[in-house]
Amino acid sequence: MKREAEIKPASSGGGVVSNTVKSHAGDPVVIKKAEEAKAFFKKAGFPKGKLSTFNHDTRG
Amino acid sequence: MNLERYPYLSSRDYLDYEFYSEGSKGKIKKLVVYEKINDEPLVYNLAFGDEDPENGILLDNVKSSNDDRDTILATVAYTIGDFSDHYGRPMIHIVGSTIVRTRLYQMSISKIYDEICAVYTVQGYRDGAWEFFQKNANYEAFVVQKN
């Protein structure tokens, strides 16, 4: 899958940006894991999202 | 979040991270890679492992046994923060390369959960359903999302 092109500005972070860090998007393990994850979500579905946006009240 | 971690480097697009594990087996280069797997909802997969010293590619089946698993996991957790801040705080899928490794991830998450739950929402998948992370449950996979 195409990698995300639009990068949002930094708001925090602990890592140091370096030109020496190369992309591993094409590594066989990365591709395999992504394909396995897609297959997993097809089976499992997606979780509902963050706790702060999850409605715990089921009483209607 | 205030956890012991290794210093780490990020690629300019914040999708690739690297750091060195330091322990009884010496210095071992670790890689964390985020790859988009779904648009709506926005989900990325986290791939993690050692760098192959021969060709530089990611290996996820190496048992390095450097006696620093918690520090490594904390470092990975910090990369999630960096990545999330740049990519709209998507869901991040995490699963080990084996059931045993997924279990080890779970144990490490449990250890630092009180620290990370203020920053991240963690959900786990078990018995055919997603639920919010519980320390004593066994999960097949995890989804982490920055709050």
N, CA and C atoms of all chains as a GROMACS GRO file, in nm:
protein
  621
    1MET      N    1   0.085  -0.120   0.000
    1MET     CA    2   0.000   0.000   0.000
    1MET      C    3   0.088   0.124   0.000
    2LYS      N    4   0.039   0.229  -0.068
    2LYS     CA    5   0.117   0.352  -0.076
    2LYS      C    6   0.131   0.414   0.062
    3ARG      N    7   0.248   0.464   0.090
    3ARG     CA    8   0.272   0.522   0.221
    3ARG      C    9   0.209   0.661   0.230
    4GLU      N   10   0.179   0.701   0.354
    4GLU     CA   11   0.117   0.831   0.377
    4GLU      C   12   0.208   0.943   0.329
    5ALA      N   13   0.154   1.032   0.247
    5ALA     CA   14   0.237   1.138   0.192
    5ALA      C   15   0.226   1.267   0.274
    6GLU      N   16   0.107   1.292   0.328
    6GLU     CA   17   0.086   1.417   0.399
    6GLU      C   18   0.134   1.404   0.543
    7ILE      N   19   0.227   1.487   0.581
    7ILE     CA   20   0.284   1.480   0.715
    7ILE      C   21   0.240   1.602   0.793
    8LYS      N   22   0.185   1.577   0.911
    8LYS     CA   23   0.139   1.688   0.992
    8LYS      C   24   0.256   1.743   1.073
    9PRO      N   25   0.250   1.873   1.108
    9PRO     CA   26   0.359   1.932   1.184
    9PRO      C   27   0.374   1.869   1.321
   10ALA      N   28   0.495   1.872   1.374
   10ALA     CA   29   0.522   1.809   1.502
   10ALA      C   30   0.456   1.886   1.616
   11SER      N   31   0.399   1.814   1.712
   11SER     CA   32   0.347   1.878   1.832
   11SER      C   33   0.419   1.827   1.956
   12SER      N   34   0.487   1.714   1.944
   12SER     CA   35   0.567   1.662   2.054
   12SER      C   36   0.658   1.554   1.997
   13GLY      N   37   0.738   1.496   2.080
   13GLY     CA   38   0.819   1.386   2.032
   13GLY      C   39   0.948   1.372   2.109
   14GLY      N   40   0.997   1.249   2.117
   14GLY     CA   41   1.120   1.225   2.189
   14GLY      C   42   1.231   1.178   2.099
   15GLY      N   43   1.197   1.144   1.977
   15GLY     CA   44   1.297   1.095   1.884
   15GLY      C   45   1.368   1.208   1.812
   16VAL      N   46   1.488   1.179   1.766
   16VAL     CA   47   1.566   1.276   1.691
   16VAL      C   48   1.556   1.241   1.543
   17VAL      N   49   1.510   1.335   1.464
   17VAL     CA   50   1.498   1.310   1.320
   17VAL      C   51   1.638   1.304   1.258
   18SER      N   52   1.658   1.201   1.178
   18SER     CA   53   1.790   1.182   1.119
   18SER      C   54   1.778   1.136   0.974
   19ASN      N   55   1.862   1.190   0.890
   19ASN     CA   56   1.866   1.146   0.750
   19ASN      C   57   1.925   1.006   0.737
   20THR      N   58   1.986   0.956   0.843
   20THR     CA   59   2.049   0.824   0.833
   20THR      C   60   1.949   0.710   0.848
   21VAL      N   61   1.828   0.742   0.895
   21VAL     CA   62   1.728   0.636   0.914
   21VAL      C   63   1.661   0.608   0.780
   22LYS      N   64   1.682   0.489   0.730
   22LYS     CA   65   1.627   0.457   0.598
   22LYS      C   66   1.489   0.393   0.608
   23SER      N   67   1.416   0.397   0.500
   23SER     CA   68   1.283   0.338   0.495
   23SER      C   69   1.291   0.186   0.487
   24HIS      N   70   1.205   0.120   0.564
   24HIS     CA   71   1.196  -0.026   0.560
   24HIS      C   72   1.060  -0.070   0.504
   25ALA      N   73   0.994   0.022   0.433
   25ALA     CA   74   0.860  -0.010   0.381
   25ALA      C   75   0.861  -0.130   0.288
   26GLY      N   76   0.972  -0.152   0.221
   26GLY     CA   77   0.978  -0.264   0.126
   26GLY      C   78   1.036  -0.391   0.184
   27ASP      N   79   1.069  -0.390   0.312
   27ASP     CA   80   1.126  -0.512   0.371
   27ASP      C   81   1.022  -0.624   0.372
   28PRO      N   82   1.063  -0.746   0.342
   28PRO     CA   83   0.967  -0.856   0.336
   28PRO      C   84   0.884  -0.873   0.462
   29VAL      N   85   0.946  -0.856   0.578
   29VAL     CA   86   0.872  -0.872   0.704
   29VAL      C   87   0.764  -0.765   0.718
   30VAL      N   88   0.796  -0.642   0.679
   30VAL     CA   89   0.700  -0.532   0.691
   30VAL      C   90   0.581  -0.558   0.598
   31ILE      N   91   0.609  -0.601   0.478
   31ILE     CA   92   0.501  -0.631   0.383
   31ILE      C   93   0.416  -0.748   0.432
   32LYS      N   94   0.484  -0.851   0.480
   32LYS     CA   95   0.412  -0.970   0.530
   32LYS      C   96   0.324  -0.935   0.649
   33LYS      N   97   0.378  -0.857   0.742
   33LYS     CA   98   0.302  -0.821   0.861
   33LYS      C   99   0.181  -0.734   0.825
   34ALA      N  100   0.198  -0.646   0.729
   34ALA     CA  101   0.087  -0.560   0.686
   34ALA      C  102  -0.023  -0.646   0.622
   35GLU      N  103   0.016  -0.741   0.540
   35GLU     CA  104  -0.084  -0.828   0.476
   35GLU      C  105  -0.155  -0.914   0.580
   36GLU      N  106  -0.080  -0.964   0.676
   36GLU     CA  107  -0.142  -1.044   0.784
   36GLU      C  108  -0.238  -0.959   0.866
   37ALA      N  109  -0.200  -0.834   0.890
   37ALA     CA  110  -0.287  -0.746   0.968
   37ALA      C  111  -0.417  -0.717   0.893
   38LYS      N  112  -0.406  -0.694   0.761
   38LYS     CA  113  -0.527  -0.671   0.682
   38LYS      C  114  -0.620  -0.792   0.689
   39ALA      N  115  -0.563  -0.909   0.676
   39ALA     CA  116  -0.644  -1.032   0.684
   39ALA      C  117  -0.707  -1.047   0.822
   40PHE      N  118  -0.631  -1.011   0.923
   40PHE     CA  119  -0.683  -1.022   1.060
   40PHE      C  120  -0.804  -0.931   1.079
   41PHE      N  121  -0.794  -0.806   1.031
   41PHE     CA  122  -0.906  -0.712   1.051
   41PHE      C  123  -1.028  -0.751   0.968
   42LYS      N  124  -1.004  -0.819   0.856
   42LYS     CA  125  -1.119  -0.869   0.780
   42LYS      C  126  -1.199  -0.968   0.863
   43LYS      N  127  -1.127  -1.046   0.940
   43LYS     CA  128  -1.191  -1.147   1.026
   43LYS      C  129  -1.246  -1.082   1.153
   44ALA      N  130  -1.166  -1.001   1.216
   44ALA     CA  131  -1.198  -0.951   1.350
   44ALA      C  132  -1.281  -0.823   1.350
   45GLY      N  133  -1.278  -0.749   1.241
   45GLY     CA  134  -1.338  -0.616   1.240
   45GLY      C  135  -1.249  -0.518   1.316
   46PHE      N  136  -1.292  -0.391   1.317
   46PHE     CA  137  -1.211  -0.288   1.382
   46PHE      C  138  -1.268  -0.256   1.520
   47PRO      N  139  -1.183  -0.223   1.614
   47PRO     CA  140  -1.235  -0.180   1.745
   47PRO      C  141  -1.306  -0.046   1.731
   48LYS      N  142  -1.380  -0.010   1.832
   48LYS     CA  143  -1.466   0.108   1.823
   48LYS      C  144  -1.391   0.240   1.835
   49GLY      N  145  -1.268   0.235   1.879
   49GLY     CA  146  -1.193   0.360   1.888
   49GLY      C  147  -1.163   0.397   2.030
   50LYS      N  148  -1.122   0.522   2.048
   50LYS     CA  149  -1.070   0.565   2.177
   50LYS      C  150  -1.175   0.561   2.286
   51LEU      N  151  -1.128   0.540   2.407
   51LEU     CA  152  -1.215   0.537   2.523
   51LEU      C  153  -1.294   0.667   2.536
   52SER      N  154  -1.228   0.778   2.504
   52SER     CA  155  -1.292   0.908   2.522
   52SER      C  156  -1.409   0.928   2.426
   53THR      N  157  -1.412   0.850   2.318
   53THR     CA  158  -1.521   0.867   2.222
   53THR      C  159  -1.614   0.746   2.222
   54PHE      N  160  -1.592   0.655   2.315
   54PHE     CA  161  -1.670   0.531   2.318
   54PHE      C  162  -1.788   0.549   2.414
   55ASN      N  163  -1.907   0.518   2.368
   55ASN     CA  164  -2.025   0.536   2.451
   55ASN      C  165  -2.050   0.410   2.534
   56HIS      N  166  -2.024   0.420   2.663
   56HIS     CA  167  -2.043   0.304   2.749
   56HIS      C  168  -2.188   0.288   2.793
   57ASP      N  169  -2.267   0.391   2.772
   57ASP     CA  170  -2.405   0.386   2.819
   57ASP      C  171  -2.490   0.309   2.719
   58THR      N  172  -2.530   0.189   2.754
   58THR     CA  173  -2.607   0.104   2.663
   58THR      C  174  -2.756   0.106   2.695
   59ARG      N  175  -2.797   0.198   2.784
   59ARG     CA  176  -2.938   0.198   2.825
   59ARG      C  177  -3.027   0.268   2.723
   60GLY      N  178  -2.964   0.326   2.623
   60GLY     CA  179  -3.042   0.394   2.520
   60GLY      C  180  -3.075   0.533   2.565
   61MET      N  181   0.394   1.038   3.069
   61MET     CA  182   0.459   0.907   3.064
   61MET      C  183   0.608   0.924   3.094
   62ASN      N  184   0.655   0.852   3.192
   62ASN     CA  185   0.794   0.867   3.233
   62ASN      C  186   0.855   0.729   3.252
   63LEU      N  187   0.896   0.668   3.143
   63LEU     CA  188   0.948   0.532   3.146
   63LEU      C  189   1.094   0.532   3.100
   64GLU      N  190   1.170   0.439   3.156
   64GLU     CA  191   1.308   0.425   3.110
   64GLU      C  192   1.307   0.377   2.965
   65ARG      N  193   1.380   0.445   2.881
   65ARG     CA  194   1.381   0.410   2.739
   65ARG      C  195   1.518   0.438   2.680
   66TYR      N  196   1.537   0.386   2.561
   66TYR     CA  197   1.659   0.415   2.487
   66TYR      C  198   1.638   0.540   2.401
   67PRO      N  199   1.745   0.615   2.377
   67PRO     CA  200   1.734   0.722   2.277
   67PRO      C  201   1.710   0.661   2.140
   68TYR      N  202   1.631   0.728   2.058
   68TYR     CA  203   1.601   0.670   1.927
   68TYR      C  204   1.600   0.776   1.819
   69LEU      N  205   1.621   0.730   1.699
   69LEU     CA  206   1.621   0.817   1.581
   69LEU      C  207   1.495   0.791   1.499
   70SER      N  208   1.448   0.895   1.432
   70SER     CA  209   1.331   0.885   1.346
   70SER      C  210   1.368   0.925   1.205
   71SER      N  211   1.304   0.860   1.110
   71SER     CA  212   1.319   0.905   0.971
   71SER      C  213   1.247   1.039   0.954
   72ARG      N  214   1.274   1.106   0.846
   72ARG     CA  215   1.216   1.239   0.826
   72ARG      C  216   1.064   1.232   0.809
   73ASP      N  217   1.014   1.117   0.765
   73ASP     CA  218   0.868   1.106   0.750
   73ASP      C  219   0.802   1.041   0.873
   74TYR      N  220   0.878   1.015   0.977
   74TYR     CA  221   0.827   0.962   1.103
   74TYR      C  222   0.762   0.824   1.090
   75LEU      N  223   0.799   0.749   0.989
   75LEU     CA  224   0.745   0.613   0.972
   75LEU      C  225   0.845   0.506   1.016
   76ASP      N  226   0.971   0.541   1.022
   76ASP     CA  227   1.075   0.444   1.058
   76ASP      C  228   1.157   0.497   1.176
   77TYR      N  229   1.185   0.407   1.271
   77TYR     CA  230   1.259   0.445   1.391
   77TYR      C  231   1.366   0.339   1.417
   78GLU      N  232   1.474   0.382   1.480
   78GLU     CA  233   1.577   0.285   1.518
   78GLU      C  234   1.642   0.324   1.648
   79PHE      N  235   1.682   0.223   1.722
   79PHE     CA  236   1.753   0.244   1.847
   79PHE      C  237   1.836   0.120   1.878
   80TYR      N  238   1.921   0.132   1.978
   80TYR     CA  239   2.006   0.019   2.017
   80TYR      C  240   1.965  -0.034   2.153
   81SER      N  241   1.939  -0.163   2.157
   81SER     CA  242   1.923  -0.234   2.282
   81SER      C  243   2.063  -0.261   2.338
   82GLU      N  244   2.078  -0.237   2.467
   82GLU     CA  245   2.209  -0.261   2.528
   82GLU      C  246   2.192  -0.350   2.650
   83GLY      N  247   2.261  -0.464   2.649
   83GLY     CA  248   2.247  -0.558   2.760
   83GLY      C  249   2.357  -0.662   2.758
   84SER      N  250   2.323  -0.778   2.815
   84SER     CA  251   2.423  -0.883   2.833
   84SER      C  252   2.481  -0.935   2.700
   85LYS      N  253   2.404  -0.918   2.592
   85LYS     CA  254   2.451  -0.966   2.461
   85LYS      C  255   2.514  -0.854   2.377
   86GLY      N  256   2.532  -0.738   2.440
   86GLY     CA  257   2.593  -0.627   2.367
   86GLY      C  258   2.490  -0.533   2.309
   87LYS      N  259   2.528  -0.458   2.204
   87LYS     CA  260   2.440  -0.361   2.140
   87LYS      C  261   2.370  -0.426   2.020
   88ILE      N  262   2.238  -0.418   2.018
   88ILE     CA  263   2.161  -0.478   1.910
   88ILE      C  264   2.069  -0.371   1.851
   89LYS      N  265   2.080  -0.351   1.722
   89LYS     CA  266   2.000  -0.246   1.657
   89LYS      C  267   1.856  -0.292   1.636
   90LYS      N  268   1.763  -0.211   1.684
   90LYS     CA  269   1.620  -0.242   1.675
   90LYS      C  270   1.553  -0.145   1.577
   91LEU      N  271   1.453  -0.196   1.508
   91LEU     CA  272   1.379  -0.115   1.411
   91LEU      C  273   1.230  -0.118   1.444
   92VAL      N  274   1.165  -0.005   1.426
   92VAL     CA  275   1.019   0.005   1.439
   92VAL      C  276   0.970   0.070   1.310
   93VAL      N  277   0.874   0.005   1.245
   93VAL     CA  278   0.825   0.053   1.116
   93VAL      C  279   0.672   0.059   1.118
   94TYR      N  280   0.617   0.172   1.075
   94TYR     CA  281   0.472   0.189   1.067
   94TYR      C  282   0.429   0.185   0.921
   95GLU      N  283   0.326   0.104   0.895
   95GLU     CA  284   0.278   0.087   0.758
   95GLU      C  285   0.126   0.096   0.758
   96LYS      N  286   0.072   0.184   0.674
   96LYS     CA  287  -0.073   0.200   0.670
   96LYS      C  288  -0.139   0.077   0.611
   97ILE      N  289  -0.247   0.031   0.679
   97ILE     CA  290  -0.317  -0.087   0.629
   97ILE      C  291  -0.465  -0.061   0.604
   98ASN      N  292  -0.515   0.055   0.649
   98ASN     CA  293  -0.656   0.086   0.624
   98ASN      C  294  -0.680   0.236   0.634
   99ASP      N  295  -0.772   0.285   0.551
   99ASP     CA  296  -0.799   0.430   0.548
   99ASP      C  297  -0.912   0.472   0.641
  100GLU      N  298  -1.018   0.395   0.648
  100GLU     CA  299  -1.135   0.435   0.726
  100GLU      C  300  -1.192   0.314   0.799
  101PRO      N  301  -1.162   0.301   0.929
  101PRO     CA  302  -1.082   0.391   1.012
  101PRO      C  303  -0.935   0.382   0.975
  102LEU      N  304  -0.864   0.487   1.012
  102LEU     CA  305  -0.722   0.492   0.979
  102LEU      C  306  -0.645   0.399   1.073
  103VAL      N  307  -0.581   0.298   1.014
  103VAL     CA  308  -0.509   0.198   1.093
  103VAL      C  309  -0.370   0.176   1.031
  104TYR      N  310  -0.272   0.173   1.117
  104TYR     CA  311  -0.136   0.139   1.075
  104TYR      C  312  -0.092   0.012   1.146
  105ASN      N  313  -0.009  -0.064   1.081
  105ASN     CA  314   0.053  -0.179   1.146
  105ASN      C  315   0.191  -0.140   1.197
  106LEU      N  316   0.222  -0.188   1.316
  106LEU     CA  317   0.355  -0.166   1.371
  106LEU      C  318   0.436  -0.294   1.351
  107ALA      N  319   0.546  -0.283   1.279
  107ALA     CA  320   0.640  -0.394   1.264
  107ALA      C  321   0.764  -0.362   1.346
  108PHE      N  322   0.810  -0.460   1.420
  108PHE     CA  323   0.920  -0.438   1.513
  108PHE      C  324   1.014  -0.558   1.511
  109GLY      N  325   1.141  -0.530   1.522
  109GLY     CA  326   1.237  -0.640   1.529
  109GLY      C  327   1.379  -0.590   1.522
  110ASP      N  328   1.471  -0.684   1.500
  110ASP     CA  329   1.614  -0.652   1.489
  110ASP      C  330   1.649  -0.620   1.345
  111GLU      N  331   1.752  -0.539   1.329
  111GLU     CA  332   1.806  -0.517   1.196
  111GLU      C  333   1.901  -0.631   1.162
  112ASP      N  334   1.881  -0.688   1.044
  112ASP     CA  335   1.974  -0.791   0.996
  112ASP      C  336   2.109  -0.725   0.968
  113PRO      N  337   2.214  -0.764   1.041
  113PRO     CA  338   2.344  -0.698   1.019
  113PRO      C  339   2.401  -0.724   0.880
  114GLU      N  340   2.351  -0.827   0.814
  114GLU     CA  341   2.402  -0.860   0.680
  114GLU      C  342   2.350  -0.764   0.573
  115ASN      N  343   2.219  -0.737   0.578
  115ASN     CA  344   2.161  -0.658   0.469
  115ASN      C  345   2.073  -0.542   0.516
  116GLY      N  346   2.062  -0.522   0.647
  116GLY     CA  347   1.991  -0.406   0.700
  116GLY      C  348   1.840  -0.417   0.704
  117ILE      N  349   1.784  -0.531   0.666
  117ILE     CA  350   1.638  -0.542   0.666
  117ILE      C  351   1.588  -0.586   0.803
  118LEU      N  352   1.459  -0.566   0.822
  118LEU     CA  353   1.396  -0.598   0.950
  118LEU      C  354   1.374  -0.749   0.962
  119LEU      N  355   1.412  -0.802   1.078
  119LEU     CA  356   1.386  -0.941   1.112
  119LEU      C  357   1.295  -0.943   1.235
  120ASP      N  358   1.187  -1.021   1.230
  120ASP     CA  359   1.097  -1.023   1.345
  120ASP      C  360   1.099  -1.156   1.419
  121ASN      N  361   1.192  -1.243   1.385
  121ASN     CA  362   1.194  -1.375   1.447
  121ASN      C  363   1.323  -1.403   1.524
  122VAL      N  364   1.392  -1.296   1.560
  122VAL     CA  365   1.518  -1.312   1.634
  122VAL      C  366   1.491  -1.297   1.783
  123LYS      N  367   1.543  -1.391   1.861
  123LYS     CA  368   1.531  -1.380   2.006
  123LYS      C  369   1.664  -1.328   2.058
  124SER      N  370   1.670  -1.199   2.090
  124SER     CA  371   1.800  -1.142   2.125
  124SER      C  372   1.834  -1.162   2.272
  125SER      N  373   1.735  -1.178   2.360
  125SER     CA  374   1.760  -1.208   2.502
  125SER      C  375   1.862  -1.114   2.563
  126ASN      N  376   1.838  -0.985   2.549
  126ASN     CA  377   1.934  -0.887   2.601
  126ASN      C  378   1.892  -0.833   2.738
  127ASP      N  379   1.797  -0.901   2.800
  127ASP     CA  380   1.753  -0.871   2.937
  127ASP      C  381   1.704  -0.727   2.954
  128ASP      N  382   1.640  -0.674   2.852
  128ASP     CA  383   1.593  -0.535   2.860
  128ASP      C  384   1.457  -0.519   2.792
  129ARG      N  385   1.375  -0.623   2.800
  129ARG     CA  386   1.249  -0.622   2.726
  129ARG      C  387   1.162  -0.501   2.760
  130ASP      N  388   1.155  -0.468   2.889
  130ASP     CA  389   1.067  -0.358   2.929
  130ASP      C  390   1.117  -0.224   2.876
  131THR      N  391   1.248  -0.207   2.876
  131THR     CA  392   1.304  -0.082   2.823
  131THR      C  393   1.279  -0.073   2.673
  132ILE      N  394   1.291  -0.186   2.606
  132ILE     CA  395   1.263  -0.189   2.462
  132ILE      C  396   1.118  -0.154   2.435
  133LEU      N  397   1.026  -0.217   2.510
  133LEU     CA  398   0.884  -0.190   2.486
  133LEU      C  399   0.851  -0.043   2.517
  134ALA      N  400   0.912   0.010   2.621
  134ALA     CA  401   0.889   0.152   2.653
  134ALA      C  402   0.938   0.240   2.538
  135THR      N  403   1.050   0.205   2.479
  135THR     CA  404   1.101   0.283   2.367
  135THR      C  405   1.005   0.276   2.248
  136VAL      N  406   0.954   0.157   2.222
  136VAL     CA  407   0.854   0.142   2.116
  136VAL      C  408   0.732   0.227   2.146
  137ALA      N  409   0.691   0.229   2.274
  137ALA     CA  410   0.575   0.310   2.313
  137ALA      C  411   0.599   0.458   2.283
  138TYR      N  412   0.721   0.504   2.308
  138TYR     CA  413   0.751   0.645   2.278
  138TYR      C  414   0.747   0.671   2.127
  139THR      N  415   0.790   0.574   2.047
  139THR     CA  416   0.782   0.597   1.901
  139THR      C  417   0.637   0.606   1.857
  140ILE      N  418   0.549   0.533   1.924
  140ILE     CA  419   0.406   0.543   1.891
  140ILE      C  420   0.358   0.686   1.911
  141GLY      N  421   0.407   0.749   2.018
  141GLY     CA  422   0.370   0.887   2.043
  141GLY      C  423   0.418   0.980   1.933
  142ASP      N  424   0.543   0.965   1.894
  142ASP     CA  425   0.598   1.049   1.787
  142ASP      C  426   0.520   1.029   1.658
  143PHE      N  427   0.504   0.903   1.622
  143PHE     CA  428   0.434   0.870   1.498
  143PHE      C  429   0.291   0.926   1.501
  144SER      N  430   0.221   0.903   1.611
  144SER     CA  431   0.079   0.943   1.620
  144SER      C  432   0.062   1.093   1.607
  145ASP      N  433   0.155   1.167   1.664
  145ASP     CA  434   0.144   1.313   1.657
  145ASP      C  435   0.157   1.366   1.515
  146HIS      N  436   0.218   1.286   1.429
  146HIS     CA  437   0.238   1.331   1.291
  146HIS      C  438   0.137   1.273   1.193
  147TYR      N  439   0.063   1.173   1.236
  147TYR     CA  440  -0.027   1.105   1.142
  147TYR      C  441  -0.171   1.098   1.192
  148GLY      N  442  -0.211   1.195   1.274
  148GLY     CA  443  -0.352   1.204   1.311
  148GLY      C  444  -0.399   1.102   1.412
  149ARG      N  445  -0.308   1.054   1.492
  149ARG     CA  446  -0.343   0.963   1.601
  149ARG      C  447  -0.430   0.846   1.555
  150PRO      N  448  -0.380   0.769   1.462
  150PRO     CA  449  -0.458   0.655   1.411
  150PRO      C  450  -0.454   0.538   1.508
  151MET      N  451  -0.531   0.437   1.478
  151MET     CA  452  -0.518   0.310   1.551
  151MET      C  453  -0.390   0.242   1.502
  152ILE      N  454  -0.320   0.179   1.595
  152ILE     CA  455  -0.197   0.109   1.560
  152ILE      C  456  -0.210  -0.037   1.603
  153HIS      N  457  -0.200  -0.124   1.506
  153HIS     CA  458  -0.215  -0.267   1.531
  153HIS      C  459  -0.080  -0.326   1.570
  154ILE      N  460  -0.081  -0.404   1.680
  154ILE     CA  461   0.041  -0.467   1.729
  154ILE      C  462   0.012  -0.613   1.757
  155VAL      N  463   0.095  -0.699   1.700
  155VAL     CA  464   0.085  -0.842   1.731
  155VAL      C  465   0.225  -0.900   1.720
  156GLY      N  466   0.255  -0.998   1.803
  156GLY     CA  467   0.386  -1.061   1.799
  156GLY      C  468   0.399  -1.155   1.680
  157SER      N  469   0.523  -1.191   1.650
  157SER     CA  470   0.544  -1.282   1.538
  157SER      C  471   0.504  -1.425   1.575
  158THR      N  472   0.489  -1.452   1.703
  158THR     CA  473   0.441  -1.582   1.751
  158THR      C  474   0.344  -1.556   1.866
  159ILE      N  475   0.268  -1.660   1.903
  159ILE     CA  476   0.176  -1.648   2.016
  159ILE      C  477   0.255  -1.616   2.144
  160VAL      N  478   0.370  -1.680   2.157
  160VAL     CA  479   0.453  -1.657   2.276
  160VAL      C  480   0.497  -1.512   2.283
  161ARG      N  481   0.536  -1.458   2.169
  161ARG     CA  482   0.584  -1.319   2.166
  161ARG      C  483   0.468  -1.222   2.194
  162THR      N  484   0.351  -1.252   2.140
  162THR     CA  485   0.235  -1.168   2.171
  162THR      C  486   0.208  -1.168   2.321
  163ARG      N  487   0.223  -1.284   2.382
  163ARG     CA  488   0.205  -1.297   2.527
  163ARG      C  489   0.309  -1.213   2.602
  164LEU      N  490   0.431  -1.213   2.554
  164LEU     CA  491   0.535  -1.132   2.617
  164LEU      C  492   0.503  -0.984   2.604
  165TYR      N  493   0.451  -0.944   2.488
  165TYR     CA  494   0.409  -0.804   2.471
  165TYR      C  495   0.303  -0.770   2.576
  166GLN      N  496   0.209  -0.863   2.592
  166GLN     CA  497   0.100  -0.839   2.685
  166GLN      C  498   0.153  -0.821   2.828
  167MET      N  499   0.249  -0.906   2.865
  167MET     CA  500   0.306  -0.895   3.000
  167MET      C  501   0.377  -0.761   3.018
  168SER      N  502   0.446  -0.718   2.916
  168SER     CA  503   0.517  -0.591   2.925
  168SER      C  504   0.418  -0.474   2.928
  169ILE      N  505   0.311  -0.483   2.846
  169ILE     CA  506   0.209  -0.378   2.850
  169ILE      C  507   0.147  -0.371   2.989
  170SER      N  508   0.121  -0.488   3.048
  170SER     CA  509   0.060  -0.491   3.182
  170SER      C  510   0.150  -0.420   3.283
  171LYS      N  511   0.280  -0.442   3.271
  171LYS     CA  512   0.374  -0.382   3.366
  171LYS      C  513   0.372  -0.230   3.362
  172ILE      N  514   0.357  -0.176   3.242
  172ILE     CA  515   0.365  -0.030   3.228
  172ILE      C  516   0.228   0.032   3.202
  173TYR      N  517   0.123  -0.048   3.216
  173TYR     CA  518  -0.009   0.001   3.177
  173TYR      C  519  -0.051   0.125   3.255
  174ASP      N  520  -0.020   0.128   3.384
  174ASP     CA  521  -0.061   0.243   3.464
  174ASP      C  522   0.004   0.372   3.412
  175GLU      N  523   0.122   0.359   3.355
  175GLU     CA  524   0.190   0.475   3.298
  175GLU      C  525   0.130   0.512   3.162
  176ILE      N  526   0.108   0.411   3.079
  176ILE     CA  527   0.071   0.441   2.941
  176ILE      C  528  -0.077   0.472   2.924
  177CYS      N  529  -0.162   0.428   3.020
  177CYS     CA  530  -0.306   0.447   2.997
  177CYS      C  531  -0.347   0.593   3.004
  178ALA      N  532  -0.262   0.677   3.062
  178ALA     CA  533  -0.292   0.820   3.063
  178ALA      C  534  -0.271   0.882   2.925
  179VAL      N  535  -0.190   0.815   2.845
  179VAL     CA  536  -0.153   0.871   2.714
  179VAL      C  537  -0.218   0.793   2.600
  180TYR      N  538  -0.232   0.663   2.620
  180TYR     CA  539  -0.282   0.576   2.513
  180TYR      C  540  -0.406   0.497   2.558
  181THR      N  541  -0.494   0.473   2.464
  181THR     CA  542  -0.601   0.376   2.483
  181THR      C  543  -0.555   0.245   2.420
  182VAL      N  544  -0.559   0.138   2.498
  182VAL     CA  545  -0.515   0.008   2.450
  182VAL      C  546  -0.635  -0.086   2.448
  183GLN      N  547  -0.656  -0.149   2.334
  183GLN     CA  548  -0.761  -0.250   2.324
  183GLN      C  549  -0.699  -0.383   2.283
  184GLY      N  550  -0.763  -0.490   2.327
  184GLY     CA  551  -0.715  -0.623   2.294
  184GLY      C  552  -0.825  -0.706   2.231
  185TYR      N  553  -0.785  -0.804   2.151
  185TYR     CA  554  -0.882  -0.890   2.083
  185TYR      C  555  -0.874  -1.030   2.144
  186ARG      N  556  -0.987  -1.078   2.193
  186ARG     CA  557  -0.992  -1.215   2.245
  186ARG      C  558  -1.134  -1.268   2.233
  187ASP      N  559  -1.146  -1.396   2.218
  187ASP     CA  560  -1.276  -1.463   2.208
  187ASP      C  561  -1.367  -1.395   2.106
  188GLY      N  562  -1.308  -1.351   1.997
  188GLY     CA  563  -1.386  -1.297   1.886
  188GLY      C  564  -1.434  -1.155   1.904
  189ALA      N  565  -1.378  -1.082   1.999
  189ALA     CA  566  -1.425  -0.944   2.020
  189ALA      C  567  -1.312  -0.856   2.074
  190TRP      N  568  -1.327  -0.726   2.045
  190TRP     CA  569  -1.234  -0.626   2.100
  190TRP      C  570  -1.284  -0.580   2.235
  191GLU      N  571  -1.192  -0.552   2.324
  191GLU     CA  572  -1.228  -0.496   2.454
  191GLU      C  573  -1.114  -0.407   2.503
  192PHE      N  574  -1.145  -0.320   2.596
  192PHE     CA  575  -1.038  -0.238   2.652
  192PHE      C  576  -0.946  -0.326   2.737
  193PHE      N  577  -0.820  -0.297   2.726
  193PHE     CA  578  -0.715  -0.382   2.783
  193PHE      C  579  -0.736  -0.410   2.931
  194GLN      N  580  -0.724  -0.537   2.968
  194GLN     CA  581  -0.725  -0.578   3.108
  194GLN      C  582  -0.595  -0.654   3.134
  195LYS      N  583  -0.537  -0.627   3.248
  195LYS     CA  584  -0.403  -0.680   3.276
  195LYS      C  585  -0.394  -0.832   3.275
  196ASN      N  586  -0.498  -0.899   3.318
  196ASN     CA  587  -0.485  -1.044   3.333
  196ASN      C  588  -0.551  -1.124   3.222
  197ALA      N  589  -0.584  -1.059   3.113
  197ALA     CA  590  -0.648  -1.130   3.002
  197ALA      C  591  -0.543  -1.163   2.894
  198ASN      N  592  -0.568  -1.270   2.822
  198ASN     CA  593  -0.479  -1.309   2.712
  198ASN      C  594  -0.540  -1.266   2.579
  199TYR      N  595  -0.461  -1.192   2.502
  199TYR     CA  596  -0.512  -1.136   2.377
  199TYR      C  597  -0.437  -1.191   2.256
  200GLU      N  598  -0.510  -1.192   2.144
  200GLU     CA  599  -0.448  -1.233   2.016
  200GLU      C  600  -0.375  -1.118   1.950
  201ALA      N  601  -0.424  -0.996   1.976
  201ALA     CA  602  -0.367  -0.878   1.911
  201ALA      C  603  -0.406  -0.755   1.992
  202PHE      N  604  -0.339  -0.646   1.965
  202PHE     CA  605  -0.365  -0.521   2.035
  202PHE      C  606  -0.382  -0.407   1.935
  203VAL      N  607  -0.463  -0.310   1.975
  203VAL     CA  608  -0.469  -0.184   1.902
  203VAL      C  609  -0.444  -0.072   2.004
  204VAL      N  610  -0.350   0.013   1.971
  204VAL     CA  611  -0.314   0.125   2.059
  204VAL      C  612  -0.346   0.254   1.985
  205GLN      N  613  -0.402   0.349   2.058
  205GLN     CA  614  -0.433   0.479   1.997
  205GLN      C  615  -0.402   0.588   2.097
  206LYS      N  616  -0.331   0.687   2.052
  206LYS     CA  617  -0.297   0.798   2.141
  206LYS      C  618  -0.421   0.879   2.173
  207ASN      N  619  -0.438   0.914   2.300
  207ASN     CA  620  -0.558   0.987   2.344
  207ASN      C  621  -0.559   1.131   2.293
   0.00000   0.00000   0.00000
